[in-house]
Amino acid sequence: MITGANQGIGAAAAIALAAQGVAVFLTYKRLDPLKHPAYPEAYDRLRARDAGEVVARVREAGGRAESAEADLADPETPGRLFDLAESAFGPVEILVNNASGWIADTFSAQEHDGFGRPTRQVDAATHDRQFAVDVRAPALLIAEFARRHVARGASWGRVIGLTSEGPHGFPGEVSYGAAKSAQESYTMSAAHELGRHGITANMIHPPITDTGWINEEVESLARAHGPIGTVGRPEEVAEVITYLASHQARRVTAQVIRMY
């Protein structure tokens, strides 16, 4: 199960895992650009589409894929998604918590961030939206994953999450950073509590990755400050996800793996 898999890293992960013979169940939520504006407009269009194109690519390559639109902010969603995935392919063995309720909020009064994207001051709405999708949903998905795993006596499982600069603060996207920090904590706890059941749990901190939102300013920042000096591609992050899902990573757990 891969959340947020209609575009970007989630879509690339679905394609990469399917190429290794994994049956992939994609979740997504179409975001109305008028209600959830991003930047630039092309990125808005990507966020507003369903997962049909990704499912088609997997199937055309001989893989197995199904998808479902779901609001991860609804606490009833995790159980429903696992029911749908099990109906399609059987028990879920790999959970990739990729989806984000990203919103740019700040403690300052600025209306746009340094990259020209609209921002707003922190309020209850920005906090609740971010934490519902980036914290509560991954926690409930991990809990549902673990409950079903233990109930059937399984001995192999993978939990993989995506994070950013959460623990160190995230100026301009403060609720996003705080939520990712909390998600890291949940995932590390899962690693320690579920390891005896054969489940590994890790987080990946991708580089600045071109999922459709990169502009010249961001690319210049990556060139100037990153040790490699280039913007990453979703397929590169998907390669690390695939590795963590593999037998070769069976002793890798409780890690935040930073990519550059």
Buried (B, 14 or more C-beta within 10 A) or exposed (E): BBBBBBBBBBBBBBBBBBBEEBBBBBBBBEBEEEEBBBBBEEBBEBBBBBBEEBBEBBEEEEBBBBBBEBEBBEEEBBBEBBEBBBEBBEBBBBBBBBBBBBBBBBEEEBEEBEBEBEBBEBEEEBBBBBBBBBBBBBBBBBBBBBEBBBEEEBEEBBBBBBBBBBBEEBEBBBBBBBBBBBBBBBBBBBBEEBEEBBBBBBBBBBBBBBBBBBEEEBBEBBEEEBEEEEBBBBBBBBBBBBBBBEEEBEEBBBBBBEBE
